[in-house]
Amino acid sequence: MASQSSITFSEATEIARDIKTIAYNLWWTWNVDARDLFRELSPQTYFRCNHNVIAMFEEISDQELAARLLDPIQMDRAKNVINQYRDYMAEKNTWANKHAKEIMKNGPVAYFSAEFGLHESLPIYSGGLGILAGDHTKSASDLGLPYIGVSLYYRQGYFEQRIGPDGWQQEEFPNTDPKKLPLELVTDESGEPIVASVTIGHSKVTFHAWRINLGRVSLILLDTNREENELHYREMISQVYGGDITTRISQEIVLGIGGVRMLRAMGISPSVFHMNEGHSAFLTLELYRELVAEQKKKEKEAIEWIRQRCVFTTHTPVPAGHDRFSEDLMRFTLQKFCTHCWQDVSEIMHFGRVDPENKEEPFCMTVLAIKLSRSTNGVSELHSKVSSEMWKDLFPKKSGNKHPIGYITNGVHVPGWTSSRAYRFWQNKLGLDWPNNLDNPAFWQRIEDPEFISDEELWALRYILRRELIEFVRTRLRQQSARYGNNPGGTFDKVLSTDALTIGFARRFATYKRATLFFSNPDRARKILLDPHRPVQIIFAGKSHPRDDQGKRFIQQLVTFAREPELFNKVVFLENYDINAGRLLVSGSDVWLNNPRRPLEASGTSGQKTAIHGGLNASILDGWWREGYDGKNGWAIGEDDHPDSLEEQDRLDAENLYDVIENQVIPEFYSREGNGVPRNWLNRVRHAMATLIPQYNTDRMVEEYVRKYYLNNKK
Ligand SMILES: *Cc1c(COP(=O)(O)O)cnc(C)c1O
């Protein structure tokens, strides 16, 4: 024990300052000691601020903070976190230092994405695309890759979801305050904000940028909310994918063209431009303008230059999902920009047309990105096939390459997604260094060995995580009902059982994800849920896009089932799905259900977050699961194949879903041997951990991007 008298108040003040600095680096969100340190300062405030520690520090005075650090236990915690942070930031012996020297020398990877899912306190994402961008960024930091992310500062972001008394989704868009978020204004040497501009229509639109620090890398968010701008330009970036098509193209002009200009103004010269989905593809036109209008390069040379540096990842396996703009809209917004290099907008339309001669074809951002990138990739093997077929006219027929669009299967940033309880469990079992071994299959192989971890220990972990989720759900339900002034608080104490098989389903409520498939035969669903001997419970969460009424009907249907008196304690629709709710759901659920209409789930990532918590996937063989499933590490719903007719597909998939749950999942979960432990189930869990964790993580994914696309980008 440290002796109490050894801490002076001035030492405590200094340490207090250091931990406040660390609060401005989201590194803390994937370090369990930092997470615990902040939470312990004021568990209730931490919970109420949705883990936003900058907002929490508004309520803890410097005086209190220093005083609290006079406690030797708190002081040891704080010092430990500060040391880990310094070591992390100073580390020279990184993966990139060994494997990506060229990038270290030539300039960073600039990763452009319309959304980034980084933390529950930053609502600048809508779903999996943003989560992927955030996880890519965190792994870039962990691997020591020179990297900068580029996106937009959505002041209201993506909405907060409330479920009305009628079960219909309501959206709230509270304004965020940049001063209460981990943001720093990007400034020049004299401390003045760096301001750049783009032209939209006839207006000059200026913007500054906010920086978010994530370990060793950063992300900049462009913000047009400046006094000198016309009101609608000040407000056009307030919501993620908000507004009409003119807002959409304007946002994309700021992201792509403005993003390059801000990087230049900051003195940053990327060696790779990675477009995560087509929203940022205008960046290629800005590079063209720099080369042709400023550097007087010839057209052919300019295009060659751009194609050597740009990398494109597509995510959308349906033609309708890609941004398309009419020639009129392009002229209305981009005519002035075009005159730097061209006479008229009509001269750039061919970059966005599959058939350059077809004057009726709108301008497609995906086509632009494919035409001006060195490589295009999908996010799973099946998705690469579907995308290659969809865009085959853009590639030379004779090349003999059946799949010109390659793939790198998505992953997740495992330490960021691991609940604190599970994180500590693995620290004990695998050592403090476990997050640095994600790309090492041999490291995870040990989990298959019951001598290394006993069934009883694994089962205890499942109990801890299941209870944590259930307590979170009950608290949320109480808050939810308090808002409508109905239901006495006590009613929720029996919702869900810690002994029952718990199924989780949470993601965006896009129609193709078929959130209601489990209830497509309500009687069969009820029979499963109400079995008194082998009870099953299911928790749903997810937001529907504000303009997607079909998604909202799905939510309403689920809410209606959850309100049936018999099902009340067994079916929950948890409102306001976000990263925090997601982390709890993937950790507490025994089975993660995924039943998209194949092949529309390009990859999917939520199921990848469960393995580290001992959860199992039951999924259609689509996206990542088609590759991840090996017959013993979870369950497949249906075959590696699907009928053409949608009705037939839905009917068959529902049938297969019920069969898997009734005949495989439930019997295995409830077959208990010595000590009441389900041994076969836990063997499946071990095997899932050993096979899935070292594969479906973003360290492996970013390493693949570096090897396959970033390093190869120059001839
Ligand atoms: C992981 C995650 C997603 C992606 O889920 P999918 O099942 O891949 O669609 C979406 N939203 C949040 C908050 C997530 O954590």
Ligand as a Chemical Component Dictionary entry (heavy atoms), coordinates in Angstrom:
data_LIG
# 
_chem_comp.id                   LIG 
_chem_comp.type                 NON-POLYMER 
_chem_comp.pdbx_formal_charge   0 
_chem_comp.three_letter_code    LIG 
# 
loop_
_chem_comp_atom.comp_id 
_chem_comp_atom.atom_id 
_chem_comp_atom.alt_atom_id 
_chem_comp_atom.type_symbol 
_chem_comp_atom.charge 
_chem_comp_atom.model_Cartn_x 
_chem_comp_atom.model_Cartn_y 
_chem_comp_atom.model_Cartn_z 
_chem_comp_atom.pdbx_ordinal 
LIG C1 C1 C 0 -21.839 -2.929 -35.219 1  
LIG C2 C2 C 0 -22.864 -1.896 -35.327 2  
LIG C3 C3 C 0 -23.604 -1.767 -36.501 3  
LIG C4 C4 C 0 -23.446 -2.712 -37.670 4  
LIG O1 O1 O 0 -24.327 -3.782 -37.512 5  
LIG P1 P1 P 0 -24.672 -4.776 -38.732 6  
LIG O2 O2 O 0 -25.340 -5.935 -38.125 7  
LIG O3 O3 O 0 -23.373 -5.095 -39.371 8  
LIG O4 O4 O 0 -25.554 -3.996 -39.630 9  
LIG C5 C5 C 0 -24.548 -0.757 -36.567 10 
LIG N1 N1 N 0 -24.750 0.098  -35.550 11 
LIG C6 C6 C 0 -24.063 0.002  -34.399 12 
LIG C7 C7 C 0 -24.334 0.967  -33.287 13 
LIG C8 C8 C 0 -23.098 -0.999 -34.251 14 
LIG O5 O5 O 0 -22.415 -1.077 -33.110 15 
# 
loop_
_chem_comp_bond.comp_id 
_chem_comp_bond.atom_id_1 
_chem_comp_bond.atom_id_2 
_chem_comp_bond.value_order 
_chem_comp_bond.pdbx_ordinal 
LIG C1 C2 SING 1  
LIG C2 C3 SING 2  
LIG C2 C8 DOUB 3  
LIG C3 C4 SING 4  
LIG C3 C5 DOUB 5  
LIG C4 O1 SING 6  
LIG O1 P1 SING 7  
LIG P1 O2 DOUB 8  
LIG P1 O3 SING 9  
LIG P1 O4 SING 10 
LIG C5 N1 SING 11 
LIG N1 C6 DOUB 12 
LIG C6 C7 SING 13 
LIG C6 C8 SING 14 
LIG C8 O5 SING 15 
# 
